[in-house]
Every structure is written in C-alpha cells, then in structure tokens.
Amino acid sequence: MDTNKNKQPPALFMLSGVEMWERFNYYGMRALLVLFMTSQIIGLSDRAAGRVYGLFGALVYLTPVFGGLIADAYLGKRKSIIIGAVLMMCGQFVLASYGFLPPIAALAIGLTLIIAGNGFFKPNISSIVGELYDENDNRRDAGFTIFYMGINIGAFLAPLVCGYLGEKVAFRYGFLAAGIGMLISLVWFIWLKNRFLGDIGIRPAIEENKNDKGENEPLTKVEKDRILAIFIFTFFSIFFWAFYEQAGSSLTLFADRSTDRVIFGWEMPTSFFQSFPALLVVLLAPVFAWLWRRMGEKELSTPAKFAWGLALLGIGYIIIAIAAYAYKNSGLVSIFWLCGLYLMHVLGELCISPVGLSMITKLSPAKYVSLFMGVWFASDFFGGLLGGFFAGEYNEASLVSLFSIPAATALICALIIWALSGKLKKWMHGIN
C-alpha cells in the first residue's frame, strides 16, 4: 500500500490501463448493439431492440453482485479478473461469428458470455484499486477519478474504431476489434500484476481477514449505519444510470433519425456520438481530480456530489427536450443539442460514478468490499431495466414529453438527496 502523501500509487496507472482496454471492449460492442439488432441481420423492431438492450445492460450490472461474492469467498480478486476477461473476449468473438452461427444464436450466446464475464471482472478490479489506499487516505477520490479517466479513454476510442468498422465495413469487424481490445487487457493484467500489486487480490478476502479480531463477530452499529448509507446512495444512482444509459438506446435513435449529422459534406456515423461523453470525461476528469484534492477539507460531501450529479443529468434532459420540440416543428436539429446534453451528463457522471466507487471502498466492511462493490453495480441492473422500459417507449411523435420524464425525475431525486444529506453524513460516521 502506497502512503506517499502527494503521488498516486504506481499500481493505479497499471490498473487504469487494464480497465481502459476492457472498456474499449465493452463500449465498442455497445456502440453497435442497437444498430446491429435493428439491422436486417437480426431484424428486431425499435421497441424490441430497446428492451433487449435494457435487459442486457441490466444483467451486465447484476452479475457483479455474485462475482464479488464468489471472489471474496472462494477465488480471490485476481483469478476472478482473469476468468472474467476470458469470458468477455470469447463473447465478442461469438458475436462476430453471426455469419457462421445463426445470427440470433450468436447474439444470445455472445451477450450471455459478456454478461457472465463482466460479473467476475468489474467489481474486483475496482476493489483492488480501493486496496491501494489506507482508510482515511485523502487521495482516494482523486485516484478513482484518474481510474475513471482510464475507463473513458477506452470508451472514447471504442466507438471510433469499432463503430466505424461495424457501420462502414461489417458488424463482425467491429465485434472482432472489441474482442482484441479485451485480449490486450487480459495480457496486460497477467504480465504486470505481480510487479505492481504484490500480494493484493491473491487470496479471497474472507481468508485474508480470518485472523482479524472482528472477523467472526456481528457487524457493529457503525458498520450497519454505513451499509445503510451505501444502500441509499445505490438506490438513487438507479435513476441516474437509467437515464444516463439512454446514450446507447433512445439517444442513439435520436442522433440517427432526428439530428443533422452532416459536417462539411461528411456524414458522421451515428455511433461516433457515443465517443463524445467519453472524450469529455477524459478532458474533465483531471480537472475534477485536481479540484477534489485542491479543496482538501472543504471538499463537497458525498451527498452533495450525488445531488449535483442528478441535477446536472436533469438539466441535460431539459436541453434535449427543447431540441425535440425544435425537431417537431423544424425537422433535423443541430448536433450541438446532443453535445449540450452530453456535457451536462458528463459533469453529473463525474460527481457520481468515481465518487460512488470510492465511497464503496470507504464505507464497506473490509471483508465484504467486493460484495458491496457488486451491490453498487447492481444499481446499473435496476437502472438498465428501468432504462430499457423507457427506451422501448421511444416514439418520434412524443419526444418532448418522453424526454421531460427523466428531466423531472432527476431533479426531484437531487432535491431528496439534498434534504437527506444531514442524515447520510451522520450514518457515514466521519467518512466523507
């Protein structure tokens, strides 16, 4: 564990590279998924594709609950990461095999492998990042913001590479490129893990803590209060992710059908829009990491960050509701409307996602960090279900009212979190 007061642990940057290529794999596939399902190859309706996308997005974030539990009890974090990487890589290659397998079979098997692999991979790499810091190390939020920047470098590059190959050449080449990204992530982790991580993540957490004084004792009141805070933050993040993840479904359809994508005579591929939020994260994450460190003891509390995140999400949907009104009256709208939405959403994302990852590693009992990391990611499961239902209602005739729903919901959630901030800080017992 690195205790230097100024510099981040070197292992943080190694893990950020592993996660960058894993996210290249995921977001490359995500950029193409709805377009692939609504193409002649699969032939699903907009409604059916939206529901399948939502269910997939939900299950991708439910399996980390079980992956975290299995890692803590049996496998350890490192083995779980390797198993997850192999499964996801195979899933991408199966998706690319739709010319050899029946397309529906390739879709179902490929997505199933990706869902299972993500369950092993996602909670455990984030938990290892948390283990790089002492409990009260004030570098933690900034460290997770840097880690999150690595995630979004992959998310930025993926639609440009995989999206271009999938839309302009053939879908299979986009999925193959995503699978190669996962292979790079796997090799990177296997090659560098011993050099940078020491013995972190080798043994299951329960085995590592079996000799601790409180291992077999019931949870203390402080631990129970902190767990309650975790569940409240997780509950409200459901609404954030339900509407943020419309980027891959209803907002993709809005970009494809309602937005003027021609720039100086060149028509931008629809999938390129999914690179824009990631680019903004890459540009803004260092600013947020600097800001959290600069503020020191005056740094915003976790409840305040969550409230701002939800409020900014709501403002983004107000922007796109105005754009939908303009489309209804004047036809195709400028790409700047979507750019404005994504700017607000990314500012909100940086107040919630890396902060949430850091919060879990601070508030969870030591022996259950991966489990509660899985609980945190389960918010994306319920958000995916809610978001899939919402995306399935996409109708160009009622876009203004459709986009007004997440705007109002997010702003109401922000006000509720703000009202609960005193209680939440009390339950956190001195951890910000």
N, C-alpha and C positions, 0 to 999 in steps of 0.2 A: 504494500500500500504506500502510495507516494504522499509525503507530508509536506512537501515544499509549498510555501505559502503563496507563491506567485505563479509558478508554472503548472500547467496541467500534466497529469501522468502521461508518459510516452505511450502507454498501452491504449489510452483514449484514442489516439490517432490511428493505431493499428485496427482497433475495433470499428472505428468510423469507416475505414476502407472496406472492411468485410461487409458492413451494413450497406455501404454505398452500392456495391455490386449486387447484393441481394435485392435492394430496392430497384435497381436497374432491371433486374429480372421481373419483379412484380409489376412495376409501373409500365414496363414495355408491353406486357400482356394486357394490363388494364386499359391502356390506350386503344387497344384493338378489339377488346372483348365485345362491346355492344355493337360495333360496326361489323364484326365477324358474325355475330348471332343474327343480325338483321340482313346480312348479305344473302345472295342466292345459295350459297354453300350450305348454310344452316336453315335459313328461311323463316326465322321467328318474327312475329309481329313486334311493333314497338312496345306494346304492353307486356307481352311475354318476355321479351329481352330485358326490359326494365326489372321485372320480377326476378328473373334468373340472376341478373347482376346483383340485385339487392340480397338475394339468398346467399349467393357466393360470398359477397362482401361481409355478410353476417357470419357465416360459418368460418371464414378465414380468421375471424377475431373471437370465435367461441373456443376453438381448439386450443389456443394458448392457455386457457384455464387448466385443461388436462395435461398439456405439455409441461406447464410449470410444476404441476403436482407430481408428475412422473419424474421430472428432473430432480426435484427436491427429495423425493423418497427413494429413488432407485438408480437413475442413470448418471446424475451429475449434469452440470450445465454444458460442459464441453462435448460429451458424447451426444447430447440432445441436439446441439447446434449442428453437428456433422450429419446426424440422421436426417434432420430437417432439410439441410441443404441438398442432400442426395435426392430426397423425395421431390422437392420443388423442381430441381433440374430435370428429373425424369418426367414430371408433369408437363413442363414446357415442350419437351421433345415429343410427348404423346399428342399434345395439341397440334404440333406441326405435322403429324402423321395423318391428317384428315384425308389425304389422297390415297392412303393405304388401308386405313381403318374407315368404317362408316363414319361420316362427319359427326353425327350425334354421339356415337360411342367415343370418338376421340375427344369431343368436348366434355362429356361426362367423366371419363377416366382421368383426363388431364387436370380438370378442375379439382377432382377428388384428391389427387396426389398433391396438388399445390396447397389445398386446404390442410391436409394432414401434415405436410412438411412445415408449413408456417406455424402450426401449433407447437412443434418441437423447437423451432428456431427463434421465433420472435420474443417470447418472454425471457429467454435465457441469455441472449446477448445483451439485452437491456439490463438484466440483473447483474451481469458481470461488470458492466460499466459502473453500476452503483457500488460494487465492492472495491472499486479503486479509491474510495474516499472514506475518511472517518465520518462518524455520525454527524458531527457539527461542522464539517469542513464547508466553508462558505464558497468554495469553488464548484460545488456540486451542480447548482442550477446552470452556471455558465458552461460547465463541462457537458451537461446534457444538451445544451443549446448547440455546442460545437458538434456533438454526436448527431444531432438533428440536422445540422447543415450537411454532414456527410450523407445522410439519408436522402436529402433533397438534391444533392449533386447527381446521384443516381436517378432520382425521379425526373430531373430536368433532361438528362441525356437520353433517357429511355424512349420517350415519345418521338424525339428527333430521329433516333436510329431505328428503333423497332416500328414506330408509327409510319415512318417513311417507307421502310421495306414492306410493311404489311399493306399499306394503301396503294403504293405506286408499283410494287413488283408482285408480290403474292403474300397472303396472310401467313403462309407457312414460314417464310423467311423472317418475318417479324418475330414469330414464336421461337424460331431457332436462335435468333440473336439474343432473345431474353434468356434462353437456356444456357447459352455460352456465358452470359453475364453471371449466372448462378454458379457455373463451373469455376469461373475466376474467383468468386467469393469463397468457395469451398477450398480451393488450392491455397489461397491467401491465408485463410484461418489455420489450416493444417500446418503450413510452412512456418508461421510466425507465432503460434500460440505459446509454445514453450519458452521462446526467447523473451516475450513481453509479459506473460501472465503469471510466471512462477507456478505456484500450486493452486491458484484461484480457479474454481469451477471444476476441479478434477473429481472430487468426491461429492456425493449427494449432500445437500445442506443439512438434513437430519443427522447424517453420520458425522459431519463436521462439528455439529453442536451437541453431540450426545453426551459429552463430558461437561458441558456447561452447567452451572449451578441450577439454572431455572428451566432446563430442558424438559423435565417431566412434570413441572408444576403448571397449574392452570394459568391462563392469561391474567395479567394484572389489570386493575382498573384503568391505568394509563394506556396500556396496550388496547384494551377494549374501546376506550374513547377514541384513540387514533384510528382504529379499524372502522368505527362509525363514521369518522370524517372521510376516510377513504371511500366508503360506500356512497356518501352524499356527493362528493366530487365526481365519482364514477357515474352516478345517476344523471347529473346534469350534463356530463360530457356526451351522454347518449344523444341528446338533441343537437349538440354541436356536430357530431360526426354524421348524424342522419342527413343533415342539410349540407355540410361541407362536402360529403362524398357524392353529391349530385354532379360534381365535376365529371364523373365518369358515365353519367346516365342522362338526366334531363338537360343539364347544361351542355353536354356534348351534342344532343339533338338540337338545342337552341343555336349552338355555334354552327352546326351543319346546315340548318334549314332557315334560320332567321337572321343570320349575320352575314354581312358583306365581307367575304374573306379575300377579295382581290386587292393586292397591293402592287401598284406599278405594273399592272398587267399579269402578275403572277398570283395564282390562286393558292392560298395557304392550305395545306391538308388540315382537316378538322382535328386530327389527333395532336397537332402541334400546340393547340390551346392548352393541353394538359401539361406542357412544359413550362408554361408561364408562371403558375403558382410556385413550382419548384425553383425556378430562377429567382423569384422574389425572395424565397426563403434563404437561398444561398447568399443573396446580396444583403439581406436584412438580419440574418441570424448572428453574424459577428457584431452587428450594432447592438442587438439585444443582449448578447453575452457580455459585451463591454458595459452596457447600461446597468445590468443586474450587479456586476462587480463594482461599478463606479458608485452606485447608490449605497452600497455597504449596508449599514444598519437601517438606513432609510428606505431600503428596497421595499417595493409593494409586497403586501402579504399574498399568500397563495389564493385566498378567497377573492381578493381584489383583482388579481391577474385573471382568474376564471371569469369574473363578472365583465371585465373589459373584453375578454375573448368572445364571449357570447354577444355582447353589444355590437362589436365590430362585424360579427357574422350577420346580425340583423341588418345593419346598415348596408352591407353588401347586397342583400336581397332587396332592399328598398331601391338601390340603384338598378338592379336588373328588372324589377317590376316596372320602373319608369321606361326602361328600354323596351319591355314587352308592350307597353302602351304605345310607344312610338312605332313599333313594328306593326301593330294592329291598324294604325292609321296611315303609315307612310311606306310600309314594305321593309326590306332588309335594313338592318341597323349597323352602325359603325362597330368595329372591333373594340373601340375604346370603352364601350359599356361593359363588356366582359372583362376588360383589363381593370376597370374600376372595381368591379365585384371581386376579382381575384386579389387585388391589393388589400381590400378590407378583410377578406377571408384569411389571407396570409398573416396579416397583423394579428388577427384573432387567434390563428393557429399557433403563433409563436408565444402567445400568452397562455396557451392551454396545453399543447402537446408535450414539448420538452419539460415544461413545469410539472405536468402530471407524472411523467416518467420519474423525475427527480423526487417528487412528493411520495410516490410509492416506495422508493428505496429508503426514504427517511422515516416514514410512518409505520411501515410493516415490521412485525416481529422478525428478528434475524432469520429464524428457521423457516419462515414462510414467505420470503421475499419473492421468489419465482411464482408462487401460488397467487399472491396478490397482484403481481405484475400481470398474470393471466386474467385476474378479475378486472383490472384496469382495461385490458384489451377487450374484455367481454362487452364493454360499453360500445365498442365498434360493432359487435354482434347485434345487439339490440338496435343500435343506430342503423345498421345495414338493413335489418328487417323493416324498420320504420321508413328508411330512405327508399327501399325497394318498392314499398306500397305507394309512397309519394311519387316516385318516378313512373310507376305504372299508370298514374292518372294524367300523364303528360298529354295535353291537347292544345293545339295551336290556337283554338278559338277562345281559350280561357286562361291564357298565360299570366295575365295581370293578377287575377285572383289566386292562381296557383302559387306564384312567387311571393304573394303577400302573406301567405300562411307561415313560411319559415321566418320571414321578417318579424312578424308579431310574436311568434313563439320564442325566438331567440332573445328578443328584448325583454319579454316577461321573465324568462329564466335568469337573465342578467340581474334584473331587479330583485328577484327572490334570493339569489346568492348574495347580493349586496346586503339584503336585510338579515341574512343568516351569518354574516361574516364574524360577528362577535362570538356567537356560539361555536362556530367552526374553529376559530383561533383558540378558544378555551379547550376544546376537545383535542387540539394538536399539542397541548402541553409544552409550549415554548419552542416548538419546531416551526419555522416559517416555511 
